[in-house]
């Protein structure tokens, strides 16, 4: 349980994760790294990409919820046969 709380508190903001991911990509594209360094960067990039994806999924869910409230039925738009975007 304590590990989960630490992981949550260590989760970077979307913007920070996105910026760091862009830096990782630039470093990988430059080349000149050892295999071990490249693998470590690749793994970090994968983790950062997942963080960004989670933030975006959360944002989509909030938009869908807001649209449902705005429509007054309290249900997500998809349940009404609508496309949220």
N, C-alpha and C positions, 0 to 999 in steps of 0.2 A: 504494500500500500504506500509506504514512504517513497519507494522507487517511482511509482506512478506519479506522485505529487511532484517529485523532482523533475521528472520528464516533462510534465505539464509546465512547470515554472521555467524550464529551459527552452521551451518551444519559442523560436523567434517569431517576430511579427511577419506578416506576408511580405512586406517591403524588404525587411532585412534578409529573409530567406531568398527572395528573388534576386537581390543584389549580390548576395554571396554566391548563388548559383551561377549568375552571369560571370563572376570572377573565376569560378571553378572552370567553366567552359573556356574562358580566355586562356587560362593556364594550360589546360589540356591541348588546346589548339596550337599554342606556341611550341609545344614539344620540348625536347631536351630534358625530359624527366626520366628517371629510372622507372622500370616496370612497377616496382613497389610503390613509388610516389604516384604514378599514374593510377594504379588500382585504388590507392587510398583516396585520391581526388575523385575518382569515379564513384566510389562508395558514398563519399560525402555529398556529391551531386545528386545521387539517387535519393538520399535522405531528404535533402533540401527540396527536391522536386515533389516528394510526397507531402512535405509540410505545406508547400504552395497549393497542391491539389486539395488538401484538407481545408485550407482557408477558403479556397474558391467554392468548394462544395458547401461549406457553412454559409457563405455569402448567398449562394443560390437558394439554399433552404430558407434563409431569412427573407429573401425577395418573394419566394413563393408564399410564405406565411403572411407577409405583408399584403400581397395581392389578394389572398383569401379573405383577410380581415376587411380590406377595402371593398371587396365584392359583397361583404355582409353575410356570407354563409358559413364562415369559419372553417371551410374545407379548402385544401390545396387545389389550385386550378386544374391539376391533372385529374383529380377525382371528378371534376365536372366535365371532363372530356376536352379541356382546353390545354393548349401548349403555353407554358409559363413564359417563354421567350419568343 
